[in-house]
Amino acid sequence: MNPESFHLNVVGLMSGTSLDGLDICFVSFDYDGDRPGGNWRYRIVKAESVDYPAELRAKLSSAQTMTALEYARLHSDYGLYLGEQVRDFLERNRLKADLVASHGQTIFHQPSVRFTGQIGSGAGIAAVTGIDTVCDFRTTDVALGGQGAPLVPIGDAILFGDYDACLNLGGFSNISYAEGDKRLAYDISPVNYVLNHYAGKRGLAFDRDGTLARGGRIDSVLLQRLNALPFYTRKGPKSLGREWVETEVYPLIESFALPVEDVLATFVEHVAMQIARHVRSGRVLTTGGGARNVFLLERMQACAPQVRYTVPDALTIDFKEALIFALLGALYVAGLPNCLASVTGASRDNIGGCLYKGRQTR
């Protein structure tokens, strides 16, 4: 594509570590490359979240323990499922897309050994929808020695550069901000991946508004032990995955044998304290499912009173990551970098992703 100027309608797909469903976001992009540094304009035309069927959720949550054959089959089946959801979404809303950009579902993430795995066959998506599909955004960066994460910061810089920082409260919290002419970003701590896990022990998908956590008591010893985990003293770039939670966080929490409410109260305080270490002042765009957790936001504000946490409109709260993955796909087909070495620690900026053609070309 000639990157001087173009218009693209892109469907961005996002599925987070917390497995709370599939976000589908149809975005209209206009790019003007004649202006210095280029200029992007976007509009979210339509966005929806789809709950996973119980059987699929169970398979995705246990994929890391599957045999190679089972894993390969799930990769294919999940891609076909994603394609069906996109096709139905477009038909239901009478929309036509030029491109699908899919995050996939992260199953393995071990950048220290240059390995990361996001399932959801792009070939399956393209075959079902008949639309060109970009996926597998992380592996090139990891091969270049980077963390392969977070990927959202380049979108923060392009679409939300007016804020002092952008904070996402999803399965994990991550932050991005400008320092000189570079964009810096890294994961801060687990958030919903842990909170939802313990809310599940009370039969809930999540702790709405932080109600359970608000009713619990903070265990000061557990809080101290959580804050002392070695990850928090490492300098960025750095990223987190489910493996770290399952080997470092869950065993520590379980060793205290606390009521669920106390675990949630303690972990909310832990999250708020870790975020306060990295956000001291300024206007901070705050998105992700955690931005709806009233108690968490209260504790974040108490730990960093000089910060103005800005929670945007509902579409941006819920679909910012899907929006930015749509942007990553647009950057890919435009031949523009969509992954920043200053963020991931890779040897260079790169254009991450694989393209699967949905339509025949001559």
Contacts in CASP RR format, 6 or more apart in sequence:
PFRMAT RR
TARGET T0000
AUTHOR 0000-0000-0000
METHOD contacts of the structure
MODEL  1
MNPESFHLNVVGLMSGTSLDGLDICFVSFDYDGDRPGGNWRYRIVKAESV
DYPAELRAKLSSAQTMTALEYARLHSDYGLYLGEQVRDFLERNRLKADLV
ASHGQTIFHQPSVRFTGQIGSGAGIAAVTGIDTVCDFRTTDVALGGQGAP
LVPIGDAILFGDYDACLNLGGFSNISYAEGDKRLAYDISPVNYVLNHYAG
KRGLAFDRDGTLARGGRIDSVLLQRLNALPFYTRKGPKSLGREWVETEVY
PLIESFALPVEDVLATFVEHVAMQIARHVRSGRVLTTGGGARNVFLLERM
QACAPQVRYTVPDALTIDFKEALIFALLGALYVAGLPNCLASVTGASRDN
IGGCLYKGRQTR
1 333 0 8 1.000
1 334 0 8 1.000
1 335 0 8 1.000
3 31 0 8 1.000
3 33 0 8 1.000
3 334 0 8 1.000
3 335 0 8 1.000
3 336 0 8 1.000
4 33 0 8 1.000
4 34 0 8 1.000
5 30 0 8 1.000
5 31 0 8 1.000
5 32 0 8 1.000
5 33 0 8 1.000
5 34 0 8 1.000
6 30 0 8 1.000
6 31 0 8 1.000
6 334 0 8 1.000
7 28 0 8 1.000
7 29 0 8 1.000
7 30 0 8 1.000
7 31 0 8 1.000
8 28 0 8 1.000
8 29 0 8 1.000
8 31 0 8 1.000
8 98 0 8 1.000
8 99 0 8 1.000
8 330 0 8 1.000
8 333 0 8 1.000
9 26 0 8 1.000
9 27 0 8 1.000
9 28 0 8 1.000
9 29 0 8 1.000
9 45 0 8 1.000
9 95 0 8 1.000
9 96 0 8 1.000
9 97 0 8 1.000
9 98 0 8 1.000
9 99 0 8 1.000
10 26 0 8 1.000
10 27 0 8 1.000
10 29 0 8 1.000
10 97 0 8 1.000
10 98 0 8 1.000
10 99 0 8 1.000
10 100 0 8 1.000
10 101 0 8 1.000
10 326 0 8 1.000
10 327 0 8 1.000
10 329 0 8 1.000
10 330 0 8 1.000
11 24 0 8 1.000
11 25 0 8 1.000
11 26 0 8 1.000
11 27 0 8 1.000
11 86 0 8 1.000
11 89 0 8 1.000
11 90 0 8 1.000
11 97 0 8 1.000
11 99 0 8 1.000
11 100 0 8 1.000
11 101 0 8 1.000
11 131 0 8 1.000
11 326 0 8 1.000
12 23 0 8 1.000
12 24 0 8 1.000
12 25 0 8 1.000
12 26 0 8 1.000
12 27 0 8 1.000
12 100 0 8 1.000
12 101 0 8 1.000
12 102 0 8 1.000
12 103 0 8 1.000
12 322 0 8 1.000
12 323 0 8 1.000
12 325 0 8 1.000
12 326 0 8 1.000
12 329 0 8 1.000
13 22 0 8 1.000
13 23 0 8 1.000
13 24 0 8 1.000
13 25 0 8 1.000
13 82 0 8 1.000
13 86 0 8 1.000
13 100 0 8 1.000
13 101 0 8 1.000
13 102 0 8 1.000
13 103 0 8 1.000
13 104 0 8 1.000
13 322 0 8 1.000
13 325 0 8 1.000
14 22 0 8 1.000
14 23 0 8 1.000
14 25 0 8 1.000
14 103 0 8 1.000
14 319 0 8 1.000
14 321 0 8 1.000
14 322 0 8 1.000
14 325 0 8 1.000
15 21 0 8 1.000
15 22 0 8 1.000
15 23 0 8 1.000
15 103 0 8 1.000
15 104 0 8 1.000
15 105 0 8 1.000
16 103 0 8 1.000
16 105 0 8 1.000
16 106 0 8 1.000
16 170 0 8 1.000
16 171 0 8 1.000
16 321 0 8 1.000
17 106 0 8 1.000
17 170 0 8 1.000
17 171 0 8 1.000
17 172 0 8 1.000
17 193 0 8 1.000
17 241 0 8 1.000
17 242 0 8 1.000
18 170 0 8 1.000
18 171 0 8 1.000
18 192 0 8 1.000
18 193 0 8 1.000
18 196 0 8 1.000
19 52 0 8 1.000
19 57 0 8 1.000
19 60 0 8 1.000
19 61 0 8 1.000
19 105 0 8 1.000
20 192 0 8 1.000
20 196 0 8 1.000
20 205 0 8 1.000
20 206 0 8 1.000
20 289 0 8 1.000
21 49 0 8 1.000
21 50 0 8 1.000
21 51 0 8 1.000
21 52 0 8 1.000
21 57 0 8 1.000
22 49 0 8 1.000
22 50 0 8 1.000
22 52 0 8 1.000
22 82 0 8 1.000
22 85 0 8 1.000
23 47 0 8 1.000
23 48 0 8 1.000
23 49 0 8 1.000
23 318 0 8 1.000
23 319 0 8 1.000
23 321 0 8 1.000
23 322 0 8 1.000
24 47 0 8 1.000
24 48 0 8 1.000
24 49 0 8 1.000
24 50 0 8 1.000
24 85 0 8 1.000
24 86 0 8 1.000
24 89 0 8 1.000
24 322 0 8 1.000
25 44 0 8 1.000
25 46 0 8 1.000
25 47 0 8 1.000
25 319 0 8 1.000
25 322 0 8 1.000
25 323 0 8 1.000
25 326 0 8 1.000
26 44 0 8 1.000
26 45 0 8 1.000
26 46 0 8 1.000
26 47 0 8 1.000
26 89 0 8 1.000
26 90 0 8 1.000
26 93 0 8 1.000
26 95 0 8 1.000
26 97 0 8 1.000
27 42 0 8 1.000
27 43 0 8 1.000
27 44 0 8 1.000
27 45 0 8 1.000
27 323 0 8 1.000
27 326 0 8 1.000
27 327 0 8 1.000
28 42 0 8 1.000
28 43 0 8 1.000
28 45 0 8 1.000
29 40 0 8 1.000
29 41 0 8 1.000
29 42 0 8 1.000
29 326 0 8 1.000
29 327 0 8 1.000
29 330 0 8 1.000
30 40 0 8 1.000
30 41 0 8 1.000
30 42 0 8 1.000
31 38 0 8 1.000
31 39 0 8 1.000
31 40 0 8 1.000
31 41 0 8 1.000
31 330 0 8 1.000
31 334 0 8 1.000
32 38 0 8 1.000
32 39 0 8 1.000
33 39 0 8 1.000
40 158 0 8 1.000
40 159 0 8 1.000
40 327 0 8 1.000
42 159 0 8 1.000
42 323 0 8 1.000
42 327 0 8 1.000
44 315 0 8 1.000
44 316 0 8 1.000
44 319 0 8 1.000
44 323 0 8 1.000
45 95 0 8 1.000
46 89 0 8 1.000
46 93 0 8 1.000
46 95 0 8 1.000
47 315 0 8 1.000
47 318 0 8 1.000
47 319 0 8 1.000
47 322 0 8 1.000
47 323 0 8 1.000
48 89 0 8 1.000
49 318 0 8 1.000
50 85 0 8 1.000
52 60 0 8 1.000
56 78 0 8 1.000
56 81 0 8 1.000
59 74 0 8 1.000
60 74 0 8 1.000
60 78 0 8 1.000
60 105 0 8 1.000
60 107 0 8 1.000
63 71 0 8 1.000
63 74 0 8 1.000
63 105 0 8 1.000
63 107 0 8 1.000
63 119 0 8 1.000
64 107 0 8 1.000
64 108 0 8 1.000
64 242 0 8 1.000
64 243 0 8 1.000
66 74 0 8 1.000
71 107 0 8 1.000
71 119 0 8 1.000
74 119 0 8 1.000
75 119 0 8 1.000
75 120 0 8 1.000
75 121 0 8 1.000
76 120 0 8 1.000
76 121 0 8 1.000
76 124 0 8 1.000
78 104 0 8 1.000
78 105 0 8 1.000
78 119 0 8 1.000
78 120 0 8 1.000
78 121 0 8 1.000
79 119 0 8 1.000
79 120 0 8 1.000
79 121 0 8 1.000
79 122 0 8 1.000
79 124 0 8 1.000
79 125 0 8 1.000
80 121 0 8 1.000
80 124 0 8 1.000
80 125 0 8 1.000
80 127 0 8 1.000
80 128 0 8 1.000
82 102 0 8 1.000
82 104 0 8 1.000
82 120 0 8 1.000
82 122 0 8 1.000
82 124 0 8 1.000
82 125 0 8 1.000
83 100 0 8 1.000
83 124 0 8 1.000
83 125 0 8 1.000
83 128 0 8 1.000
83 129 0 8 1.000
84 128 0 8 1.000
86 97 0 8 1.000
86 100 0 8 1.000
86 125 0 8 1.000
86 128 0 8 1.000
86 129 0 8 1.000
86 131 0 8 1.000
87 128 0 8 1.000
87 129 0 8 1.000
89 95 0 8 1.000
90 96 0 8 1.000
90 97 0 8 1.000
90 129 0 8 1.000
97 129 0 8 1.000
97 131 0 8 1.000
98 131 0 8 1.000
98 132 0 8 1.000
99 131 0 8 1.000
99 132 0 8 1.000
99 133 0 8 1.000
99 134 0 8 1.000
99 329 0 8 1.000
99 330 0 8 1.000
99 333 0 8 1.000
100 125 0 8 1.000
100 126 0 8 1.000
100 129 0 8 1.000
100 131 0 8 1.000
100 132 0 8 1.000
100 133 0 8 1.000
100 134 0 8 1.000
101 133 0 8 1.000
101 134 0 8 1.000
101 135 0 8 1.000
101 325 0 8 1.000
101 326 0 8 1.000
101 327 0 8 1.000
101 328 0 8 1.000
101 329 0 8 1.000
101 330 0 8 1.000
101 332 0 8 1.000
102 120 0 8 1.000
102 122 0 8 1.000
102 125 0 8 1.000
102 133 0 8 1.000
102 134 0 8 1.000
102 135 0 8 1.000
102 325 0 8 1.000
103 118 0 8 1.000
103 135 0 8 1.000
103 137 0 8 1.000
103 321 0 8 1.000
103 322 0 8 1.000
103 325 0 8 1.000
104 118 0 8 1.000
104 119 0 8 1.000
104 120 0 8 1.000
104 135 0 8 1.000
105 118 0 8 1.000
105 119 0 8 1.000
105 120 0 8 1.000
106 116 0 8 1.000
106 117 0 8 1.000
106 118 0 8 1.000
106 241 0 8 1.000
106 242 0 8 1.000
107 117 0 8 1.000
107 118 0 8 1.000
107 119 0 8 1.000
108 115 0 8 1.000
108 116 0 8 1.000
108 117 0 8 1.000
108 243 0 8 1.000
109 116 0 8 1.000
109 117 0 8 1.000
109 149 0 8 1.000
109 239 0 8 1.000
109 241 0 8 1.000
109 242 0 8 1.000
109 243 0 8 1.000
110 116 0 8 1.000
110 243 0 8 1.000
111 142 0 8 1.000
111 145 0 8 1.000
111 146 0 8 1.000
111 147 0 8 1.000
111 148 0 8 1.000
111 149 0 8 1.000
111 239 0 8 1.000
114 142 0 8 1.000
114 143 0 8 1.000
114 145 0 8 1.000
115 142 0 8 1.000
116 138 0 8 1.000
116 139 0 8 1.000
116 142 0 8 1.000
116 148 0 8 1.000
117 138 0 8 1.000
117 139 0 8 1.000
118 135 0 8 1.000
118 136 0 8 1.000
118 137 0 8 1.000
118 138 0 8 1.000
120 135 0 8 1.000
121 135 0 8 1.000
122 133 0 8 1.000
122 135 0 8 1.000
122 136 0 8 1.000
122 354 0 8 1.000
122 356 0 8 1.000
123 133 0 8 1.000
123 356 0 8 1.000
124 133 0 8 1.000
124 356 0 8 1.000
125 131 0 8 1.000
125 133 0 8 1.000
125 135 0 8 1.000
125 356 0 8 1.000
126 132 0 8 1.000
126 133 0 8 1.000
126 356 0 8 1.000
126 357 0 8 1.000
126 358 0 8 1.000
127 358 0 8 1.000
129 358 0 8 1.000
130 358 0 8 1.000
130 359 0 8 1.000
131 358 0 8 1.000
131 359 0 8 1.000
132 333 0 8 1.000
132 355 0 8 1.000
132 356 0 8 1.000
132 357 0 8 1.000
132 358 0 8 1.000
132 359 0 8 1.000
133 355 0 8 1.000
133 356 0 8 1.000
133 358 0 8 1.000
134 328 0 8 1.000
134 329 0 8 1.000
134 332 0 8 1.000
134 333 0 8 1.000
134 353 0 8 1.000
134 354 0 8 1.000
134 355 0 8 1.000
134 356 0 8 1.000
135 353 0 8 1.000
135 354 0 8 1.000
135 356 0 8 1.000
136 352 0 8 1.000
136 353 0 8 1.000
136 354 0 8 1.000
137 151 0 8 1.000
137 325 0 8 1.000
137 328 0 8 1.000
137 329 0 8 1.000
137 338 0 8 1.000
137 339 0 8 1.000
137 352 0 8 1.000
137 353 0 8 1.000
138 148 0 8 1.000
138 149 0 8 1.000
138 151 0 8 1.000
138 352 0 8 1.000
139 352 0 8 1.000
139 353 0 8 1.000
140 339 0 8 1.000
140 350 0 8 1.000
140 351 0 8 1.000
140 352 0 8 1.000
140 353 0 8 1.000
141 147 0 8 1.000
141 148 0 8 1.000
141 339 0 8 1.000
141 344 0 8 1.000
141 346 0 8 1.000
141 350 0 8 1.000
141 352 0 8 1.000
142 148 0 8 1.000
144 341 0 8 1.000
144 346 0 8 1.000
144 347 0 8 1.000
144 348 0 8 1.000
144 350 0 8 1.000
145 345 0 8 1.000
145 346 0 8 1.000
145 347 0 8 1.000
146 237 0 8 1.000
146 341 0 8 1.000
146 344 0 8 1.000
146 345 0 8 1.000
146 346 0 8 1.000
146 347 0 8 1.000
147 237 0 8 1.000
147 238 0 8 1.000
147 239 0 8 1.000
147 344 0 8 1.000
147 345 0 8 1.000
147 346 0 8 1.000
148 239 0 8 1.000
148 339 0 8 1.000
148 344 0 8 1.000
148 346 0 8 1.000
149 174 0 8 1.000
149 187 0 8 1.000
149 239 0 8 1.000
149 344 0 8 1.000
150 168 0 8 1.000
150 174 0 8 1.000
150 176 0 8 1.000
150 185 0 8 1.000
150 186 0 8 1.000
150 187 0 8 1.000
150 239 0 8 1.000
150 343 0 8 1.000
150 344 0 8 1.000
151 324 0 8 1.000
151 325 0 8 1.000
151 328 0 8 1.000
151 338 0 8 1.000
151 339 0 8 1.000
152 166 0 8 1.000
152 168 0 8 1.000
152 174 0 8 1.000
152 176 0 8 1.000
152 185 0 8 1.000
152 320 0 8 1.000
152 321 0 8 1.000
152 324 0 8 1.000
153 166 0 8 1.000
153 176 0 8 1.000
153 183 0 8 1.000
153 184 0 8 1.000
153 185 0 8 1.000
153 340 0 8 1.000
153 343 0 8 1.000
154 183 0 8 1.000
154 324 0 8 1.000
154 327 0 8 1.000
154 328 0 8 1.000
154 331 0 8 1.000
154 337 0 8 1.000
154 338 0 8 1.000
154 339 0 8 1.000
154 340 0 8 1.000
154 343 0 8 1.000
155 324 0 8 1.000
155 327 0 8 1.000
155 328 0 8 1.000
156 163 0 8 1.000
156 166 0 8 1.000
156 176 0 8 1.000
156 183 0 8 1.000
156 185 0 8 1.000
156 285 0 8 1.000
156 324 0 8 1.000
157 176 0 8 1.000
157 178 0 8 1.000
157 183 0 8 1.000
158 327 0 8 1.000
159 323 0 8 1.000
159 324 0 8 1.000
159 327 0 8 1.000
160 166 0 8 1.000
160 285 0 8 1.000
161 178 0 8 1.000
163 283 0 8 1.000
163 284 0 8 1.000
163 285 0 8 1.000
163 310 0 8 1.000
164 177 0 8 1.000
164 281 0 8 1.000
164 282 0 8 1.000
164 283 0 8 1.000
164 284 0 8 1.000
165 175 0 8 1.000
165 176 0 8 1.000
165 177 0 8 1.000
165 279 0 8 1.000
165 282 0 8 1.000
165 284 0 8 1.000
165 285 0 8 1.000
166 175 0 8 1.000
166 176 0 8 1.000
166 177 0 8 1.000
166 284 0 8 1.000
166 285 0 8 1.000
166 287 0 8 1.000
167 173 0 8 1.000
167 174 0 8 1.000
167 175 0 8 1.000
167 275 0 8 1.000
167 279 0 8 1.000
167 284 0 8 1.000
167 285 0 8 1.000
167 286 0 8 1.000
167 287 0 8 1.000
167 309 0 8 1.000
168 174 0 8 1.000
168 175 0 8 1.000
168 287 0 8 1.000
168 288 0 8 1.000
168 320 0 8 1.000
168 321 0 8 1.000
169 191 0 8 1.000
169 192 0 8 1.000
169 286 0 8 1.000
169 287 0 8 1.000
169 288 0 8 1.000
169 289 0 8 1.000
169 290 0 8 1.000
169 291 0 8 1.000
169 293 0 8 1.000
169 296 0 8 1.000
170 191 0 8 1.000
170 192 0 8 1.000
170 193 0 8 1.000
170 288 0 8 1.000
170 289 0 8 1.000
170 290 0 8 1.000
171 190 0 8 1.000
171 191 0 8 1.000
171 192 0 8 1.000
171 193 0 8 1.000
171 196 0 8 1.000
172 187 0 8 1.000
172 188 0 8 1.000
172 189 0 8 1.000
172 190 0 8 1.000
172 191 0 8 1.000
172 193 0 8 1.000
172 240 0 8 1.000
172 241 0 8 1.000
173 187 0 8 1.000
173 188 0 8 1.000
173 189 0 8 1.000
173 190 0 8 1.000
173 191 0 8 1.000
173 271 0 8 1.000
173 274 0 8 1.000
173 275 0 8 1.000
174 185 0 8 1.000
174 186 0 8 1.000
174 187 0 8 1.000
174 188 0 8 1.000
175 185 0 8 1.000
175 186 0 8 1.000
175 188 0 8 1.000
175 275 0 8 1.000
175 278 0 8 1.000
175 279 0 8 1.000
176 183 0 8 1.000
176 184 0 8 1.000
176 185 0 8 1.000
176 343 0 8 1.000
177 183 0 8 1.000
177 184 0 8 1.000
177 185 0 8 1.000
178 184 0 8 1.000
182 340 0 8 1.000
182 342 0 8 1.000
183 340 0 8 1.000
183 342 0 8 1.000
183 343 0 8 1.000
184 236 0 8 1.000
184 342 0 8 1.000
184 343 0 8 1.000
185 237 0 8 1.000
185 340 0 8 1.000
185 343 0 8 1.000
186 236 0 8 1.000
186 237 0 8 1.000
186 238 0 8 1.000
186 239 0 8 1.000
186 343 0 8 1.000
187 238 0 8 1.000
187 239 0 8 1.000
187 240 0 8 1.000
188 274 0 8 1.000
188 275 0 8 1.000
188 277 0 8 1.000
188 278 0 8 1.000
189 232 0 8 1.000
189 240 0 8 1.000
189 270 0 8 1.000
189 271 0 8 1.000
189 274 0 8 1.000
189 275 0 8 1.000
190 240 0 8 1.000
190 245 0 8 1.000
190 249 0 8 1.000
190 271 0 8 1.000
191 271 0 8 1.000
191 290 0 8 1.000
191 296 0 8 1.000
192 206 0 8 1.000
192 289 0 8 1.000
192 290 0 8 1.000
193 242 0 8 1.000
193 245 0 8 1.000
194 245 0 8 1.000
194 249 0 8 1.000
194 250 0 8 1.000
194 253 0 8 1.000
194 267 0 8 1.000
195 206 0 8 1.000
195 207 0 8 1.000
195 213 0 8 1.000
195 264 0 8 1.000
195 267 0 8 1.000
195 268 0 8 1.000
195 293 0 8 1.000
196 205 0 8 1.000
196 206 0 8 1.000
196 207 0 8 1.000
197 250 0 8 1.000
198 207 0 8 1.000
198 260 0 8 1.000
198 263 0 8 1.000
198 264 0 8 1.000
198 267 0 8 1.000
199 205 0 8 1.000
199 206 0 8 1.000
199 207 0 8 1.000
199 212 0 8 1.000
199 260 0 8 1.000
199 264 0 8 1.000
201 260 0 8 1.000
202 212 0 8 1.000
202 260 0 8 1.000
204 212 0 8 1.000
207 213 0 8 1.000
207 264 0 8 1.000
207 293 0 8 1.000
209 292 0 8 1.000
209 293 0 8 1.000
209 294 0 8 1.000
209 295 0 8 1.000
210 264 0 8 1.000
210 268 0 8 1.000
210 293 0 8 1.000
210 294 0 8 1.000
210 295 0 8 1.000
210 296 0 8 1.000
211 295 0 8 1.000
212 260 0 8 1.000
212 261 0 8 1.000
212 264 0 8 1.000
213 261 0 8 1.000
213 264 0 8 1.000
213 265 0 8 1.000
213 267 0 8 1.000
213 268 0 8 1.000
213 295 0 8 1.000
213 296 0 8 1.000
214 265 0 8 1.000
214 295 0 8 1.000
215 261 0 8 1.000
215 265 0 8 1.000
216 259 0 8 1.000
216 261 0 8 1.000
216 262 0 8 1.000
216 264 0 8 1.000
216 265 0 8 1.000
217 261 0 8 1.000
217 262 0 8 1.000
217 265 0 8 1.000
218 262 0 8 1.000
218 265 0 8 1.000
218 266 0 8 1.000
218 269 0 8 1.000
219 256 0 8 1.000
219 258 0 8 1.000
219 262 0 8 1.000
219 266 0 8 1.000
221 256 0 8 1.000
222 252 0 8 1.000
222 253 0 8 1.000
222 256 0 8 1.000
222 258 0 8 1.000
222 263 0 8 1.000
222 266 0 8 1.000
223 266 0 8 1.000
223 269 0 8 1.000
223 270 0 8 1.000
223 273 0 8 1.000
225 252 0 8 1.000
226 249 0 8 1.000
226 252 0 8 1.000
226 253 0 8 1.000
226 266 0 8 1.000
226 267 0 8 1.000
226 270 0 8 1.000
227 270 0 8 1.000
227 273 0 8 1.000
227 274 0 8 1.000
229 248 0 8 1.000
229 249 0 8 1.000
229 252 0 8 1.000
231 238 0 8 1.000
231 240 0 8 1.000
231 244 0 8 1.000
231 248 0 8 1.000
232 274 0 8 1.000
232 277 0 8 1.000
237 343 0 8 1.000
237 344 0 8 1.000
237 345 0 8 1.000
239 344 0 8 1.000
253 263 0 8 1.000
253 267 0 8 1.000
256 263 0 8 1.000
258 266 0 8 1.000
268 293 0 8 1.000
268 295 0 8 1.000
268 296 0 8 1.000
268 299 0 8 1.000
269 299 0 8 1.000
271 296 0 8 1.000
271 299 0 8 1.000
271 300 0 8 1.000
272 296 0 8 1.000
272 299 0 8 1.000
272 300 0 8 1.000
272 302 0 8 1.000
272 303 0 8 1.000
273 303 0 8 1.000
275 300 0 8 1.000
275 303 0 8 1.000
275 304 0 8 1.000
276 300 0 8 1.000
276 303 0 8 1.000
276 304 0 8 1.000
279 304 0 8 1.000
279 307 0 8 1.000
280 304 0 8 1.000
280 306 0 8 1.000
280 307 0 8 1.000
281 304 0 8 1.000
281 306 0 8 1.000
281 307 0 8 1.000
282 306 0 8 1.000
282 307 0 8 1.000
282 308 0 8 1.000
283 308 0 8 1.000
283 310 0 8 1.000
284 307 0 8 1.000
284 308 0 8 1.000
284 309 0 8 1.000
284 310 0 8 1.000
285 310 0 8 1.000
285 312 0 8 1.000
286 297 0 8 1.000
286 309 0 8 1.000
286 310 0 8 1.000
286 311 0 8 1.000
287 311 0 8 1.000
287 312 0 8 1.000
287 316 0 8 1.000
287 317 0 8 1.000
287 320 0 8 1.000
287 321 0 8 1.000
288 317 0 8 1.000
288 318 0 8 1.000
288 320 0 8 1.000
288 321 0 8 1.000
289 317 0 8 1.000
289 318 0 8 1.000
290 296 0 8 1.000
290 297 0 8 1.000
291 297 0 8 1.000
291 311 0 8 1.000
291 317 0 8 1.000
292 317 0 8 1.000
297 309 0 8 1.000
297 311 0 8 1.000
300 307 0 8 1.000
300 309 0 8 1.000
301 307 0 8 1.000
301 309 0 8 1.000
311 317 0 8 1.000
316 323 0 8 1.000
327 338 0 8 1.000
328 338 0 8 1.000
328 352 0 8 1.000
329 338 0 8 1.000
329 353 0 8 1.000
331 337 0 8 1.000
331 338 0 8 1.000
331 351 0 8 1.000
332 338 0 8 1.000
332 351 0 8 1.000
332 352 0 8 1.000
332 353 0 8 1.000
332 355 0 8 1.000
333 355 0 8 1.000
335 351 0 8 1.000
336 351 0 8 1.000
337 349 0 8 1.000
337 350 0 8 1.000
337 351 0 8 1.000
338 350 0 8 1.000
338 351 0 8 1.000
338 352 0 8 1.000
338 353 0 8 1.000
339 346 0 8 1.000
339 349 0 8 1.000
339 350 0 8 1.000
339 351 0 8 1.000
339 352 0 8 1.000
340 349 0 8 1.000
341 347 0 8 1.000
341 348 0 8 1.000
341 349 0 8 1.000
341 350 0 8 1.000
END
